Amino acid sequence: MEFTVRPQNHGLDDPIVISDGSSSPDESSTNDKRLKHSAEEGSSDSRKKLRSSPSSFSNNTRRLESFKRKRSPESIEADCYSERTSECTVSADSSLEMTGEDEICEESIVSPPTDPCSFISSTLPIAGERSVKLPMEGPSKMELKPKLKREKSTKLRNLDTFEIIKQIGEGAYGVVYEAKDKQTEELVALKRIKLKLGMNRFPNRALREIRILGQLSHKNIVNLKEVVSDDVDFKKAKQSLYLVMEFVEHDLKGLLESAIVDFNELHNASIMKQILEGLNYCHNRNILHRDIKTTNILMNSRGQVKLADFGLSRQVDPEDKQRPYTNNVVSYWYRSPELLMGQRRYGPAIDIWSCGCILGELFYKKPIFPGDSEVSQLLVISRICGTATPDVWPSVVDLPSFKTLRPKKIFKRRLRDVFACLPPLALELLDNMLTLDPSERVTTEDAIKSSWLKNINPESITPSKLPQYNCHELSVRSFKRFTGNHNHAE
């Protein structure tokens, strides 16, 4: 008995006659000749089809070669699966609108082939040593190899070794707790990485934060000590990882909202000097923070300032000015006008704008650009910094949302009039930070050397009287809701 089939999976057009073993030896020999003849003709036709369909070139080529070698269907499927998994390790986040053929969605989710603990242990410092600078992140470098020799064991400490005291912060991508290390009796901050329900892949944002913090060591940047996990299996999408960082008593947002801390000009200069020094350390290593705001500026009881929350940070290539990144970064109140207008090829200037917003907030005691959308944010900025026009910002006409989001009314720049109460040297620095054109905006290095900050030594300045209790944004807002008061008195 014979069956005539068309092997569509192999791209062959001629039928193949297959015998079930009941035919005579002559018929079997004839069938073998037919099979060989069909394979030879089909190979020629397949090559024509592969040239006309480049999208399936890789898979079809592998299948054709396997058919010619008369391999089993199991080995063919294994090759195709291996190829698919090696090429498709990154999937775009559907919540973001990304465009461009050469775009690599940086808010994607990595699906590591093994437990992410191996990645973490190879990134974090061990035995008191800081990890060396890792290679630049790129489209095909999602898994990084450390340059230091490390132990093969990748087992992380368990969460049970810490005693969680209370929650001190919460963001879109994690929850922060105050905890105590049972082994050392040291207070630490635990940041739990949020995983979406049913997601069995580790967020790329968390891996990037661990990687970047693992190579940063500066007195004005929060220190990442280690990463711990709970007892649940990660492969079942039920495991949580916690970033163990040094505990800092206050954040700048909580101190300003509490209305019990009085920062004078010297204190404000000390705070800005420390913020800029930590940020300059990042920029010199081609790292953008991309989320500078008062909530992410921590301060201990000695008045030392530390940058925190590197969940949106990114290491960029300074030589590749045309690579696009997402503009969905930085909170609205601290977001620069180029980001609001859709700019996706940006640099350190976006962090400088955020620092300018913080500088004005230190003297003004509240956010200076309170908006709740791109349109309202640009309107608030235009009323103080002037409308973005080609006269003051020549390249603004090239931004994607320039025509749709720009205010219809032309406002004049009146920043020096609005903040006339600031000291003259501080006002000059604020004016240079809040320049509309990012190419004309001051850099972190020039800001540190400005006339207002160049002679400031934060270590020699007596800090302001800070509250004895921990003053974070979450605790202050909880107190206000409980008491119904807008002024947080001690």
Salt bridges, closest charged atoms under 4 A:
ASP13 OD1 - LYS49 NZ 3.01
GLU41 OE2 - HIS37 NE2 2.36
GLU77 OE2 - ARG84 NH2 3.51
ASP79 OD2 - ARG62 NH1 3.89
ASP79 OD2 - ARG71 NH1 2.90
GLU83 OE2 - ARG62 NE 3.67
GLU103 OE2 - ARG344 NH2 2.99
GLU106 OE1 - ARG290 NH2 2.79
GLU106 OE1 - ARG314 NH1 3.65
GLU107 OE1 - ARG205 NH2 2.84
GLU107 OE2 - ARG290 NH2 3.92
GLU137 OE2 - ARG208 NH2 3.44
GLU163 OE1 - LYS180 NZ 3.94
GLU170 OE2 - LYS194 NZ 3.63
ASP181 OD1 - ARG157 NH2 3.15
GLU185 OE1 - LYS180 NZ 3.48
GLU186 OE2 - LYS225 NZ 3.36
GLU209 OE2 - LYS191 NZ 3.03
GLU226 OE2 - ARG157 NH1 2.54
GLU246 OE2 - LYS306 NZ 3.48
GLU257 OE2 - LYS253 NZ 3.46
GLU257 OE2 - ARG477 NH2 3.68
ASP309 OD1 - LYS191 NZ 3.19
GLU338 OE2 - ARG441 NH1 3.03
ASP351 OD2 - HIS283 NE2 2.97
ASP431 OD1 - ARG413 NH2 2.61
ASP431 OD2 - ARG416 NE 3.03
GLU445 OE2 - LYS449 NZ 3.35
GLU459 OE2 - LYS219 NZ 3.55
GLU473 OE2 - ARG477 NH2 2.90
